Amino acid sequence: MTNEKALKALRQIKTYCAATQLDELEYAILVLEKLEKDGIKEPLETDFKKLK
């Protein structure tokens, strides 16, 4: 799965999310957007130790 697919799903879930969980969901979206912006397309497959 890529960030793009995950972001699309999270944005759809946001529509149905409980108000008490919106901040946490928005945080997850922002993290994935930052990873995408920084060129990390598949964070689960990335060795972050090599990205220093």
PDB file of N, CA, C and O in Angstrom, chain B, residues numbered from 101:
ATOM      1  N   MET B 101       0.847  -1.171   0.000  1.00  0.00           N
ATOM      2  CA  MET B 101       0.000   0.000   0.000  1.00  0.00           C
ATOM      3  C   MET B 101       0.895   1.237   0.000  1.00  0.00           C
ATOM      4  O   MET B 101       1.975   1.237   0.590  1.00  0.00           O
ATOM      5  N   THR B 102       0.440   2.265  -0.654  1.00  0.00           N
ATOM      6  CA  THR B 102       1.194   3.508  -0.705  1.00  0.00           C
ATOM      7  C   THR B 102       0.525   4.565   0.173  1.00  0.00           C
ATOM      8  O   THR B 102      -0.619   4.411   0.599  1.00  0.00           O
ATOM      9  N   ASN B 103       1.263   5.631   0.428  1.00  0.00           N
ATOM     10  CA  ASN B 103       0.707   6.749   1.193  1.00  0.00           C
ATOM     11  C   ASN B 103      -0.558   7.291   0.530  1.00  0.00           C
ATOM     12  O   ASN B 103      -1.531   7.631   1.203  1.00  0.00           O
ATOM     13  N   GLU B 104      -0.525   7.364  -0.773  1.00  0.00           N
ATOM     14  CA  GLU B 104      -1.657   7.926  -1.515  1.00  0.00           C
ATOM     15  C   GLU B 104      -2.946   7.151  -1.244  1.00  0.00           C
ATOM     16  O   GLU B 104      -3.998   7.747  -1.011  1.00  0.00           O
ATOM     17  N   LYS B 105      -2.859   5.830  -1.276  1.00  0.00           N
ATOM     18  CA  LYS B 105      -4.041   5.002  -1.011  1.00  0.00           C
ATOM     19  C   LYS B 105      -4.496   5.144   0.438  1.00  0.00           C
ATOM     20  O   LYS B 105      -5.690   5.242   0.718  1.00  0.00           O
ATOM     21  N   ALA B 106      -3.532   5.154   1.351  1.00  0.00           N
ATOM     22  CA  ALA B 106      -3.871   5.292   2.772  1.00  0.00           C
ATOM     23  C   ALA B 106      -4.502   6.654   3.048  1.00  0.00           C
ATOM     24  O   ALA B 106      -5.472   6.749   3.800  1.00  0.00           O
ATOM     25  N   LEU B 107      -3.957   7.699   2.447  1.00  0.00           N
ATOM     26  CA  LEU B 107      -4.515   9.037   2.641  1.00  0.00           C
ATOM     27  C   LEU B 107      -5.949   9.128   2.120  1.00  0.00           C
ATOM     28  O   LEU B 107      -6.815   9.730   2.753  1.00  0.00           O
ATOM     29  N   LYS B 108      -6.179   8.531   0.976  1.00  0.00           N
ATOM     30  CA  LYS B 108      -7.533   8.541   0.409  1.00  0.00           C
ATOM     31  C   LYS B 108      -8.510   7.866   1.376  1.00  0.00           C
ATOM     32  O   LYS B 108      -9.601   8.379   1.622  1.00  0.00           O
ATOM     33  N   ALA B 109      -8.113   6.720   1.917  1.00  0.00           N
ATOM     34  CA  ALA B 109      -8.976   5.994   2.851  1.00  0.00           C
ATOM     35  C   ALA B 109      -9.187   6.787   4.141  1.00  0.00           C
ATOM     36  O   ALA B 109     -10.307   6.859   4.647  1.00  0.00           O
ATOM     37  N   LEU B 110      -8.124   7.379   4.674  1.00  0.00           N
ATOM     38  CA  LEU B 110      -8.257   8.156   5.913  1.00  0.00           C
ATOM     39  C   LEU B 110      -9.170   9.358   5.727  1.00  0.00           C
ATOM     40  O   LEU B 110      -9.952   9.697   6.615  1.00  0.00           O
ATOM     41  N   ARG B 111      -9.068   9.997   4.577  1.00  0.00           N
ATOM     42  CA  ARG B 111      -9.951  11.151   4.321  1.00  0.00           C
ATOM     43  C   ARG B 111     -11.418  10.715   4.233  1.00  0.00           C
ATOM     44  O   ARG B 111     -12.311  11.449   4.657  1.00  0.00           O
ATOM     45  N   GLN B 112     -11.662   9.533   3.687  1.00  0.00           N
ATOM     46  CA  GLN B 112     -13.027   9.020   3.629  1.00  0.00           C
ATOM     47  C   GLN B 112     -13.517   8.653   5.026  1.00  0.00           C
ATOM     48  O   GLN B 112     -14.664   8.929   5.378  1.00  0.00           O
ATOM     49  N   ILE B 113     -12.654   8.037   5.813  1.00  0.00           N
ATOM     50  CA  ILE B 113     -13.008   7.660   7.187  1.00  0.00           C
ATOM     51  C   ILE B 113     -13.310   8.897   8.019  1.00  0.00           C
ATOM     52  O   ILE B 113     -14.179   8.871   8.890  1.00  0.00           O
ATOM     53  N   LYS B 114     -12.592   9.979   7.749  1.00  0.00           N
ATOM     54  CA  LYS B 114     -12.768  11.221   8.511  1.00  0.00           C
ATOM     55  C   LYS B 114     -14.225  11.679   8.504  1.00  0.00           C
ATOM     56  O   LYS B 114     -14.698  12.268   9.476  1.00  0.00           O
ATOM     57  N   THR B 115     -14.923  11.412   7.422  1.00  0.00           N
ATOM     58  CA  THR B 115     -16.325  11.784   7.290  1.00  0.00           C
ATOM     59  C   THR B 115     -17.185  11.106   8.362  1.00  0.00           C
ATOM     60  O   THR B 115     -18.164  11.682   8.837  1.00  0.00           O
ATOM     61  N   TYR B 116     -16.817   9.897   8.731  1.00  0.00           N
ATOM     62  CA  TYR B 116     -17.622   9.108   9.658  1.00  0.00           C
ATOM     63  C   TYR B 116     -17.016   8.990  11.054  1.00  0.00           C
ATOM     64  O   TYR B 116     -17.567   8.318  11.927  1.00  0.00           O
ATOM     65  N   CYS B 117     -15.893   9.642  11.252  1.00  0.00           N
ATOM     66  CA  CYS B 117     -15.150   9.539  12.509  1.00  0.00           C
ATOM     67  C   CYS B 117     -15.866  10.280  13.640  1.00  0.00           C
ATOM     68  O   CYS B 117     -16.489  11.319  13.422  1.00  0.00           O
ATOM     69  N   ALA B 118     -15.766   9.729  14.844  1.00  0.00           N
ATOM     70  CA  ALA B 118     -16.317  10.402  16.021  1.00  0.00           C
ATOM     71  C   ALA B 118     -15.545  11.696  16.252  1.00  0.00           C
ATOM     72  O   ALA B 118     -14.332  11.749  16.049  1.00  0.00           O
ATOM     73  N   ALA B 119     -16.242  12.716  16.670  1.00  0.00           N
ATOM     74  CA  ALA B 119     -15.635  14.026  16.887  1.00  0.00           C
ATOM     75  C   ALA B 119     -14.477  13.955  17.878  1.00  0.00           C
ATOM     76  O   ALA B 119     -13.525  14.728  17.778  1.00  0.00           O
ATOM     77  N   THR B 120     -14.555  13.038  18.822  1.00  0.00           N
ATOM     78  CA  THR B 120     -13.500  12.930  19.827  1.00  0.00           C
ATOM     79  C   THR B 120     -12.210  12.353  19.259  1.00  0.00           C
ATOM     80  O   THR B 120     -11.171  12.419  19.917  1.00  0.00           O
ATOM     81  N   GLN B 121     -12.247  11.795  18.068  1.00  0.00           N
ATOM     82  CA  GLN B 121     -11.063  11.193  17.461  1.00  0.00           C
ATOM     83  C   GLN B 121     -10.540  11.973  16.256  1.00  0.00           C
ATOM     84  O   GLN B 121      -9.580  11.543  15.616  1.00  0.00           O
ATOM     85  N   LEU B 122     -11.147  13.098  15.942  1.00  0.00           N
ATOM     86  CA  LEU B 122     -10.738  13.850  14.757  1.00  0.00           C
ATOM     87  C   LEU B 122      -9.297  14.352  14.837  1.00  0.00           C
ATOM     88  O   LEU B 122      -8.581  14.322  13.837  1.00  0.00           O
ATOM     89  N   ASP B 123      -8.866  14.808  16.003  1.00  0.00           N
ATOM     90  CA  ASP B 123      -7.493  15.301  16.127  1.00  0.00           C
ATOM     91  C   ASP B 123      -6.478  14.209  15.826  1.00  0.00           C
ATOM     92  O   ASP B 123      -5.491  14.451  15.131  1.00  0.00           O
ATOM     93  N   GLU B 124      -6.713  13.014  16.343  1.00  0.00           N
ATOM     94  CA  GLU B 124      -5.807  11.902  16.109  1.00  0.00           C
ATOM     95  C   GLU B 124      -5.785  11.494  14.645  1.00  0.00           C
ATOM     96  O   GLU B 124      -4.726  11.204  14.089  1.00  0.00           O
ATOM     97  N   LEU B 125      -6.941  11.474  14.031  1.00  0.00           N
ATOM     98  CA  LEU B 125      -7.029  11.124  12.612  1.00  0.00           C
ATOM     99  C   LEU B 125      -6.341  12.182  11.758  1.00  0.00           C
ATOM    100  O   LEU B 125      -5.621  11.850  10.817  1.00  0.00           O
ATOM    101  N   GLU B 126      -6.555  13.437  12.078  1.00  0.00           N
ATOM    102  CA  GLU B 126      -5.910  14.524  11.335  1.00  0.00           C
ATOM    103  C   GLU B 126      -4.391  14.447  11.479  1.00  0.00           C
ATOM    104  O   GLU B 126      -3.665  14.716  10.522  1.00  0.00           O
ATOM    105  N   TYR B 127      -3.909  14.084  12.657  1.00  0.00           N
ATOM    106  CA  TYR B 127      -2.471  13.919  12.872  1.00  0.00           C
ATOM    107  C   TYR B 127      -1.911  12.829  11.955  1.00  0.00           C
ATOM    108  O   TYR B 127      -0.866  13.015  11.331  1.00  0.00           O
ATOM    109  N   ALA B 128      -2.600  11.702  11.878  1.00  0.00           N
ATOM    110  CA  ALA B 128      -2.153  10.606  11.017  1.00  0.00           C
ATOM    111  C   ALA B 128      -2.122  11.049   9.557  1.00  0.00           C
ATOM    112  O   ALA B 128      -1.205  10.691   8.818  1.00  0.00           O
ATOM    113  N   ILE B 129      -3.099  11.808   9.149  1.00  0.00           N
ATOM    114  CA  ILE B 129      -3.143  12.329   7.779  1.00  0.00           C
ATOM    115  C   ILE B 129      -1.957  13.252   7.529  1.00  0.00           C
ATOM    116  O   ILE B 129      -1.309  13.162   6.486  1.00  0.00           O
ATOM    117  N   LEU B 130      -1.670  14.135   8.474  1.00  0.00           N
ATOM    118  CA  LEU B 130      -0.545  15.069   8.320  1.00  0.00           C
ATOM    119  C   LEU B 130       0.791  14.333   8.251  1.00  0.00           C
ATOM    120  O   LEU B 130       1.671  14.718   7.482  1.00  0.00           O
ATOM    121  N   VAL B 131       0.945  13.286   9.042  1.00  0.00           N
ATOM    122  CA  VAL B 131       2.182  12.504   9.016  1.00  0.00           C
ATOM    123  C   VAL B 131       2.360  11.858   7.646  1.00  0.00           C
ATOM    124  O   VAL B 131       3.443  11.927   7.065  1.00  0.00           O
ATOM    125  N   LEU B 132       1.323  11.240   7.136  1.00  0.00           N
ATOM    126  CA  LEU B 132       1.427  10.599   5.817  1.00  0.00           C
ATOM    127  C   LEU B 132       1.666  11.620   4.712  1.00  0.00           C
ATOM    128  O   LEU B 132       2.416  11.349   3.775  1.00  0.00           O
ATOM    129  N   GLU B 133       1.038  12.788   4.810  1.00  0.00           N
ATOM    130  CA  GLU B 133       1.260  13.839   3.815  1.00  0.00           C
ATOM    131  C   GLU B 133       2.715  14.307   3.845  1.00  0.00           C
ATOM    132  O   GLU B 133       3.307  14.552   2.794  1.00  0.00           O
ATOM    133  N   LYS B 134       3.293  14.431   5.042  1.00  0.00           N
ATOM    134  CA  LYS B 134       4.696  14.846   5.161  1.00  0.00           C
ATOM    135  C   LYS B 134       5.620  13.784   4.578  1.00  0.00           C
ATOM    136  O   LYS B 134       6.561  14.109   3.853  1.00  0.00           O
ATOM    137  N   LEU B 135       5.357  12.525   4.888  1.00  0.00           N
ATOM    138  CA  LEU B 135       6.167  11.458   4.311  1.00  0.00           C
ATOM    139  C   LEU B 135       6.104  11.489   2.785  1.00  0.00           C
ATOM    140  O   LEU B 135       7.124  11.353   2.109  1.00  0.00           O
ATOM    141  N   GLU B 136       4.921  11.665   2.261  1.00  0.00           N
ATOM    142  CA  GLU B 136       4.725  11.725   0.808  1.00  0.00           C
ATOM    143  C   GLU B 136       5.505  12.903   0.220  1.00  0.00           C
ATOM    144  O   GLU B 136       6.190  12.762  -0.793  1.00  0.00           O
ATOM    145  N   LYS B 137       5.393  14.048   0.861  1.00  0.00           N
ATOM    146  CA  LYS B 137       6.092  15.258   0.404  1.00  0.00           C
ATOM    147  C   LYS B 137       7.602  15.052   0.413  1.00  0.00           C
ATOM    148  O   LYS B 137       8.307  15.553  -0.462  1.00  0.00           O
ATOM    149  N   ASP B 138       8.095  14.317   1.401  1.00  0.00           N
ATOM    150  CA  ASP B 138       9.528  14.067   1.530  1.00  0.00           C
ATOM    151  C   ASP B 138      10.010  12.913   0.652  1.00  0.00           C
ATOM    152  O   ASP B 138      11.180  12.534   0.715  1.00  0.00           O
ATOM    153  N   GLY B 139       9.131  12.363  -0.154  1.00  0.00           N
ATOM    154  CA  GLY B 139       9.518  11.332  -1.108  1.00  0.00           C
ATOM    155  C   GLY B 139       9.491   9.915  -0.579  1.00  0.00           C
ATOM    156  O   GLY B 139       9.994   9.000  -1.231  1.00  0.00           O
ATOM    157  N   ILE B 140       8.915   9.720   0.584  1.00  0.00           N
ATOM    158  CA  ILE B 140       8.822   8.378   1.157  1.00  0.00           C
ATOM    159  C   ILE B 140       7.451   7.824   0.787  1.00  0.00           C
ATOM    160  O   ILE B 140       6.445   8.123   1.429  1.00  0.00           O
ATOM    161  N   LYS B 141       7.439   7.015  -0.255  1.00  0.00           N
ATOM    162  CA  LYS B 141       6.178   6.526  -0.810  1.00  0.00           C
ATOM    163  C   LYS B 141       5.612   5.329  -0.054  1.00  0.00           C
ATOM    164  O   LYS B 141       4.395   5.167   0.028  1.00  0.00           O
ATOM    165  N   GLU B 142       6.489   4.487   0.499  1.00  0.00           N
ATOM    166  CA  GLU B 142       6.055   3.288   1.210  1.00  0.00           C
ATOM    167  C   GLU B 142       6.789   3.216   2.548  1.00  0.00           C
ATOM    168  O   GLU B 142       7.810   2.535   2.651  1.00  0.00           O
ATOM    169  N   PRO B 143       6.287   3.907   3.575  1.00  0.00           N
ATOM    170  CA  PRO B 143       7.002   4.003   4.844  1.00  0.00           C
ATOM    171  C   PRO B 143       7.248   2.664   5.540  1.00  0.00           C
ATOM    172  O   PRO B 143       8.238   2.534   6.261  1.00  0.00           O
ATOM    173  N   LEU B 144       6.405   1.690   5.354  1.00  0.00           N
ATOM    174  CA  LEU B 144       6.611   0.397   6.005  1.00  0.00           C
ATOM    175  C   LEU B 144       7.761  -0.382   5.379  1.00  0.00           C
ATOM    176  O   LEU B 144       8.280  -1.319   5.986  1.00  0.00           O
ATOM    177  N   GLU B 145       8.154  -0.007   4.190  1.00  0.00           N
ATOM    178  CA  GLU B 145       9.253  -0.662   3.486  1.00  0.00           C
ATOM    179  C   GLU B 145      10.533   0.161   3.536  1.00  0.00           C
ATOM    180  O   GLU B 145      11.550  -0.253   2.980  1.00  0.00           O
ATOM    181  N   THR B 146      10.501   1.309   4.186  1.00  0.00           N
ATOM    182  CA  THR B 146      11.633   2.240   4.199  1.00  0.00           C
ATOM    183  C   THR B 146      12.519   2.011   5.417  1.00  0.00           C
ATOM    184  O   THR B 146      12.021   1.842   6.530  1.00  0.00           O
ATOM    185  N   ASP B 147      13.823   2.008   5.207  1.00  0.00           N
ATOM    186  CA  ASP B 147      14.780   1.934   6.309  1.00  0.00           C
ATOM    187  C   ASP B 147      15.144   3.370   6.679  1.00  0.00           C
ATOM    188  O   ASP B 147      15.980   3.996   6.027  1.00  0.00           O
ATOM    189  N   PHE B 148      14.514   3.879   7.721  1.00  0.00           N
ATOM    190  CA  PHE B 148      14.686   5.271   8.118  1.00  0.00           C
ATOM    191  C   PHE B 148      16.104   5.552   8.636  1.00  0.00           C
ATOM    192  O   PHE B 148      16.535   6.704   8.652  1.00  0.00           O
ATOM    193  N   LYS B 149      16.813   4.532   9.050  1.00  0.00           N
ATOM    194  CA  LYS B 149      18.180   4.717   9.535  1.00  0.00           C
ATOM    195  C   LYS B 149      19.105   5.203   8.409  1.00  0.00           C
ATOM    196  O   LYS B 149      20.111   5.866   8.661  1.00  0.00           O
ATOM    197  N   LYS B 150      18.756   4.868   7.192  1.00  0.00           N
ATOM    198  CA  LYS B 150      19.585   5.258   6.038  1.00  0.00           C
ATOM    199  C   LYS B 150      19.229   6.646   5.506  1.00  0.00           C
ATOM    200  O   LYS B 150      19.890   7.129   4.587  1.00  0.00           O
ATOM    201  N   LEU B 151      18.213   7.296   6.052  1.00  0.00           N
ATOM    202  CA  LEU B 151      17.744   8.580   5.508  1.00  0.00           C
ATOM    203  C   LEU B 151      18.320   9.802   6.200  1.00  0.00           C
ATOM    204  O   LEU B 151      17.829  10.911   5.985  1.00  0.00           O
ATOM    205  N   LYS B 152      19.321   9.639   7.002  1.00  0.00           N
ATOM    206  CA  LYS B 152      19.884  10.764   7.757  1.00  0.00           C
ATOM    207  C   LYS B 152      20.401  11.847   6.890  1.00  0.00           C
ATOM    208  O   LYS B 152      20.902  12.853   7.392  1.00  0.00           O
TER     209      LYS B 152
END
